[in-house]
Amino acid sequence: MFSTSLILLFSLFSERVFASLPQMERGVAKVIGGDPKGNNFLYTNGKCVIIRNIEDHSQFVNCIRFSPDGSRFVTAGADGQILIYDGTTGERVGSLGGEKAHKGGIYAVSWSPDSSQLISASGDKTVKLWDVGATTAVTTFNLGSDVTDQQLGCLWQKDHLLSISLSGYINYLDKNNPNRPIRTIKGHTKSIQCVTVHKNEGRPYIYSGSHDGHINILSTLTDCQTGENDCFSGKGHSNQVSKIVTDEANELVTCSMDDTLRYTSISKKEYSASDVVKMDFQPKSVSVGAGGLSLAVCIGQIVLVKDKKKVFTLDNLGYEAEVGALHPGGTTAAVGGADGKVHLYSVQGNTLKDEGKALEVKGPITDMAYSNDGAYLAAIDDKKVITVFNVADGYSVKNEFYGHHAKPVTLAWSPDNEHFATGGMDMLVYVWTVSDPDQRLKIPDAHRLHHVSGLAWIDAHTLVTTSHDASVKQWTITY
């Protein structure tokens, strides 16, 4: 009954209502929300809902919170004010910080368990710790100067003070050092599109790229337990990272919907403005080979890059290229098309020569890759078939593999070159054995919310999967 009444009253407002945390006590009026302009507040006495007009804020009210003991509630608004009210009568009894608590709009507040203090998060990139009785700020936490350092949320959880930045980072605040959080948890806030694994100084790291251009770094030895992540400093891609690989120079090679290929030093963890190759058309895929070669498959064009410079382009292909793969030896470039064929090109110096040979598969190709030793080429298509070709035998068909219920979209070879994994729109991951199509491992519902978008191997028994659910998972594979 209470919920029904509340919904009906919400619809009376011309704008969205910002709800608060109610402290209900039968027969006593309690604030449960207010309209964005901060004029109309909703009250409940446990039986019905009442509207009361309060005109104290000059701009939108973003948050209303009761103290845990119910004696007071505060309102925080886009006008930078935090106002204090009596929890029983609803009368205003004061404000924090005088005329303005923050220089920017305030998005969230959270009370201490004993109701004596609270923290507030603001668009001015700070979080403040308040003594409510004295109405003064005890500590100001400075979280940075970038626009993504705006603070949109906060939480007082027992002994921990936490805030959430616009970047999506979660900060553990330190009362003793307000300019440096104890810990910052970084990660993806948008769907992950691709992933790769690379060892740096003998330690494996997971690199994942997302829809917003962000690349995340996760140490497989410690971060999977702690949740701590890292990222590259500087300005990176401005749009979706579509493919991510590593080259022999220990650089991360990425292609993006911002029409660029980017080469980023893994050891420096810093983007370089000079190591960017501008494409004429949007790249869909990038692969790397020996001798500083990179192959970019773009919309309507194939581009060969050497030492971070475009050296050769192929236009007027006669088919729509979808994905490319360079042989580990750097001798052959394989390009999968929407025509259901793998087109082979020989790499001759700084040029690509069409060999006039095309490998037939069952449908438009969605991904493909050479095994690490170059012995096999595997291709997946939207007809749910995986085809493995034997390179030494003139690219004859080694085996075909069936099992996916929907289109597979990603493929990765195990370091042992005898197994490979595929993932698709059916949220399934299969680990296949090259020599025996019937010998397979199935991971159902690998990501329950979205399909599998990326695969990479840490070692022959450890597989990494990513998804549009913005998560990275690590699996132990036992044959």
Rosetta blueprint (number, residue, H / E / L):
1 M L
2 F H
3 S H
4 T H
5 S H
6 L H
7 I H
8 L H
9 L H
10 F H
11 S L
12 L L
13 F L
14 S L
15 E L
16 R L
17 V L
18 F E
19 A E
20 S L
21 L E
22 P L
23 Q L
24 M L
25 E E
26 R L
27 G L
28 V E
29 A L
30 K E
31 V E
32 I E
33 G E
34 G E
35 D L
36 P L
37 K L
38 G L
39 N L
40 N E
41 F E
42 L E
43 Y E
44 T E
45 N L
46 G L
47 K L
48 C L
49 V E
50 I E
51 I E
52 R E
53 N E
54 I L
55 E L
56 D L
57 H L
58 S L
59 Q L
60 F L
61 V E
62 N E
63 C E
64 I E
65 R E
66 F E
67 S L
68 P L
69 D L
70 G L
71 S L
72 R E
73 F E
74 V E
75 T E
76 A E
77 G E
78 A L
79 D L
80 G L
81 Q L
82 I E
83 L E
84 I E
85 Y E
86 D E
87 G L
88 T L
89 T L
90 G L
91 E L
92 R E
93 V E
94 G E
95 S E
96 L L
97 G L
98 G L
99 E L
100 K L
101 A L
102 H L
103 K L
104 G L
105 G L
106 I E
107 Y E
108 A E
109 V E
110 S E
111 W E
112 S L
113 P L
114 D L
115 S L
116 S L
117 Q E
118 L E
119 I E
120 S E
121 A E
122 S E
123 G L
124 D L
125 K L
126 T E
127 V E
128 K E
129 L E
130 W E
131 D E
132 V L
133 G L
134 A L
135 T L
136 T E
137 A E
138 V E
139 T E
140 T E
141 F E
142 N E
143 L L
144 G L
145 S L
146 D L
147 V H
148 T H
149 D H
150 Q L
151 Q E
152 L E
153 G E
154 C E
155 L E
156 W E
157 Q E
158 K L
159 D L
160 H E
161 L E
162 L E
163 S E
164 I E
165 S E
166 L L
167 S L
168 G L
169 Y L
170 I E
171 N E
172 Y E
173 L L
174 D L
175 K L
176 N L
177 N L
178 P L
179 N L
180 R L
181 P L
182 I L
183 R E
184 T E
185 I E
186 K L
187 G L
188 H L
189 T L
190 K L
191 S L
192 I E
193 Q E
194 C E
195 V E
196 T E
197 V E
198 H E
199 K E
200 N E
201 E L
202 G L
203 R E
204 P E
205 Y E
206 I E
207 Y E
208 S E
209 G E
210 S E
211 H L
212 D L
213 G L
214 H L
215 I E
216 N E
217 I E
218 L E
219 S E
220 T L
221 L L
222 T L
223 D H
224 C H
225 Q H
226 T H
227 G L
228 E L
229 N L
230 D E
231 C E
232 F L
233 S E
234 G L
235 K L
236 G L
237 H L
238 S L
239 N L
240 Q L
241 V E
242 S E
243 K E
244 I E
245 V E
246 T E
247 D L
248 E L
249 A L
250 N L
251 E E
252 L E
253 V E
254 T E
255 C E
256 S E
257 M L
258 D L
259 D L
260 T E
261 L E
262 R E
263 Y E
264 T E
265 S E
266 I L
267 S L
268 K L
269 K L
270 E E
271 Y L
272 S L
273 A L
274 S L
275 D L
276 V E
277 V E
278 K E
279 M L
280 D L
281 F L
282 Q L
283 P E
284 K E
285 S E
286 V E
287 S E
288 V E
289 G L
290 A H
291 G H
292 G H
293 L E
294 S E
295 L E
296 A E
297 V E
298 C E
299 I L
300 G L
301 Q E
302 I E
303 V E
304 L E
305 V E
306 K E
307 D L
308 K L
309 K E
310 K E
311 V E
312 F E
313 T E
314 L E
315 D L
316 N L
317 L L
318 G L
319 Y L
320 E L
321 A E
322 E E
323 V E
324 G E
325 A E
326 L E
327 H L
328 P L
329 G L
330 G L
331 T L
332 T E
333 A E
334 A E
335 V E
336 G E
337 G E
338 A L
339 D L
340 G L
341 K E
342 V E
343 H E
344 L E
345 Y E
346 S E
347 V E
348 Q E
349 G L
350 N L
351 T E
352 L E
353 K E
354 D E
355 E E
356 G E
357 K E
358 A E
359 L E
360 E E
361 V L
362 K L
363 G L
364 P L
365 I E
366 T E
367 D E
368 M E
369 A E
370 Y E
371 S L
372 N L
373 D L
374 G L
375 A L
376 Y E
377 L E
378 A E
379 A E
380 I E
381 D E
382 D L
383 K L
384 K L
385 V E
386 I E
387 T E
388 V E
389 F E
390 N E
391 V L
392 A L
393 D L
394 G L
395 Y L
396 S E
397 V E
398 K E
399 N E
400 E E
401 F E
402 Y E
403 G L
404 H L
405 H L
406 A L
407 K L
408 P E
409 V E
410 T E
411 L E
412 A E
413 W E
414 S L
415 P L
416 D L
417 N L
418 E L
419 H E
420 F E
421 A E
422 T E
423 G E
424 G E
425 M L
426 D L
427 M L
428 L L
429 V E
430 Y E
431 V E
432 W E
433 T E
434 V L
435 S L
436 D E
437 P E
438 D E
439 Q E
440 R E
441 L E
442 K E
443 I E
444 P L
445 D L
446 A L
447 H L
448 R L
449 L L
450 H L
451 H L
452 V E
453 S E
454 G E
455 L E
456 A E
457 W E
458 I E
459 D E
460 A L
461 H L
462 T E
463 L E
464 V E
465 T E
466 T E
467 S E
468 H L
469 D L
470 A L
471 S L
472 V E
473 K E
474 Q E
475 W E
476 T E
477 I L
478 T L
479 Y L
